[in-house]
Amino acid sequence: HELKTPIASIQGFAKLLSDDNLSKEEKEEYINIILEETQRLSNLSSNMLKLSKLEKQEIVTNKTEYRLDNQIRKAIIMLDEKINSKKIKISLDSSEVSIYEDEDLIMEIWINLINNAIKYSNEKGEIKIKVIEEENDVKVSIKDEGIGIPKDKQERIFEKFYQVENSRAGEGSGLGLAIVKRIVDLIKGKIEVESKEKQGTKIIVSIPKETDVLVV
């Protein structure tokens, strides 16, 4: 279904473009829709391959020590265009914190979670990111002021292709949080959700400090 929907849309609008009576404005509109659906299909395919690879992975071996706070700042910069398009205020509260993990894998967590927070935030909303270093782990919370998640749906949000009703499902693939959950499981971490409808959502990721457990 997730693949058929954008393909059907591309086929439908491609057929409409063959009409010689279309105005210039209509042609531009249909071309833009085809480009958007093509990008959606590309993102979906990429995420499916990424998740498939992660599901086959049992251990994480490509670990290095790096600054977690700097990585989160980089993720925010990478999403700057989306943040500005909705005029969202985003803040990071963190001291200098280093972790020993696979940097690319962990970056996937922040990109997906911050992107979700932006997606479900209202115009001119605020996203607060906080990093707390504890004795046994590092906790990162990402809190938005968006539409929130009904309590009975919260346990399912990490399932593949699952999207909460009325959550602008057309904007995503329903794989981002599944990817996040798989990575958190790989590093023996923990992920929690605190949310109320129309009052925003807070996602808390705990990254263990132990370095004796390998991950691929």
Buried (B, 14 or more C-beta within 10 A) or exposed (E): EBEEBBEEBBEEBEEBEEEEEBEEEEEEBBEEBBEBBBEBBEBBEEBBEBBEEBEEBEEBEEBEEEBBBEBBBBBBEBBEEEBEEEEBEBEBEBEEBEBEBBBEBBBBBBBBBBBBBBBBBBEEBBBBBBBBBEEEBBBBBBBBBBBBBBEEBBEEBBEBBBBBEEBEEEEBBBBBBBBBBBBBBBBBBBBEBBBEBEEBBBBBBBBBEEEEEEBB
